[in-house]
Structure formats: C-alpha cells, structure tokens
Amino acid sequence: MTYLALSSGFLAVAALVAIWARLVHARSSHSADFSWRAVAAAAAVLLLLTAIFDNVIIGVGLVDYSEERISGLRLGVAPIEDFSYSIAAVVLLPSLWVLFARVQSRRRSHAQ
C-alpha cells in the first residue's frame, strides 16, 4: 500500500464526517459556535508545524520513507503525503465538535 492510498483513506473519512456535521449543523436550531477563521488559523499553524518538524525528523534520519511508496512530491525533504494527516485533523476536529455539541444539546433537552 502506498502512503498516498493510506492518506486518501484518512482524508475520505474526514470528508464524510465533515459532510455529516455540515448537514447536522444546517438543520440544528441550537448550533455550536463555529468560526471558519479559527479553523483556517489552526490549519495554517498545524501545516507550518508539520512542515518544520517533518523536515527536521526526516532530515536527521529519525524517519525515512520508501521511495516506491511515496508520490515523489516533497516539501523540503517531507513527502507531501505527510500533510494529509494535518489536513484530516483540521477538518475532523471541528466536525466532531459540531456533532458532539448536537448530542449534548439532545441530552439536555431529554433531561428537562
């Protein structure tokens, strides 16, 4: 299995959860606080940190990748596939926030 195939799986799961959260958020009368600016800021910081630390750990030889299993696209010495986990996290975390806020809201209304 290539890293691109593995990364695609993570991104697909994150995208499906995000679509589900978007649908729930659109139908919800009690919507969770959600800020695209905060998500964009978190994405920028996380991608920057991924670029820095991936290049460091690969550059000093702590981690290495089989050339046959990566796409060949790199940012510095880090394969581009490494960034998919950061992207998936930035998509998945706010999506789960919205979904769990909905569950919390339902629990509160059933408790009353």
N, C-alpha and C positions, 0 to 999 in steps of 0.2 A: 504494500500500500504506500502511495506517495503522501508526502506531507500536504500537498495541495488537496488530495481527496479527503484526508483527515480534517483539514481546516474547513473544507466545504461543508462537512457534516456539522461542525460546531456552528458555522455561520447560518446554516439552514435551520437548525434548532432555534437559534437566537431569533431569526427572522419570523419563524412560525409563532413563537411566544410573543414577539412584538406585535404581530398582526392580531393575535388574540387579545392582547392588552389594549390595543387601539380600539377594537370593537367593543370591549367591555367599557373602556373609558368613554366612548362616544354615547353609549346607552345609559351610562350611570348618571343618576341625579345628584349623587354625592361623589364628586370626582376628587381624586387625590391631587394634591398640589403637584404641578408638573411644569418644569421650566426647560425649554429647549436650549436656552442659553447655558444653563447648568450642565446639561448633557454635553453640549459642544465644548465647554471648558474642560470638563472631565475627560472627554475624548482627546483633546489636544494635549493635556498633561500626561495622560496614560500612554499615548502614542510616542510622545517625546521621551518619556522614561523607558519605554520598551526599546526605542532606537538606541538610547545611550547604554542601557545595561546589557542588551543583547549583543551589541558590538563589543562591549568590554568582556563579557564571559566567553564569547566566541574568539575574540582577539587574543586572550591569554591562554586559550586552549582548554578551558573547562568543559566546553560543549563543542561538538563537531557534528556536521550533517553529511550524510552520504550524498554525493553529487548526483547519483542516479535517482534519488528520491525527492529532490527539490526542483523547483521550476527553473532555477538558474538566475532569476531576478533577485537582486540583492540591494539593500540599502546599507552602504558600508560593507561590512562582512556578514551582516544578518540577512538570512533569506526572507523574502517578502512574506512568506507563509507565517512567520512568527508574529506578524502584526495582526493576523486574523483573530487570534485569541483575545487581544486587547479590544478589537472592534466588537467581537461577540460579547465581551463583558460589558462594554459601554451600551450595547443595545439591550442585553438581557437584564441588567440590574434595574434600570428604570421601568422596564416592562413588568418585572416581578413586583416592583414597588406598587405599581398601579393595580395589579391583580390581587396582591395581599391586602391592599387598602380596601378593595371591594369586599373581600372575605371578612375583614374586620368590621366593615360597615354592616354587613348582613348579620354578623353575630350580635352586634349592638342592638339592631332592630328586633331580633328574635328574643333578646334578653329583656326587653322592655315590655 
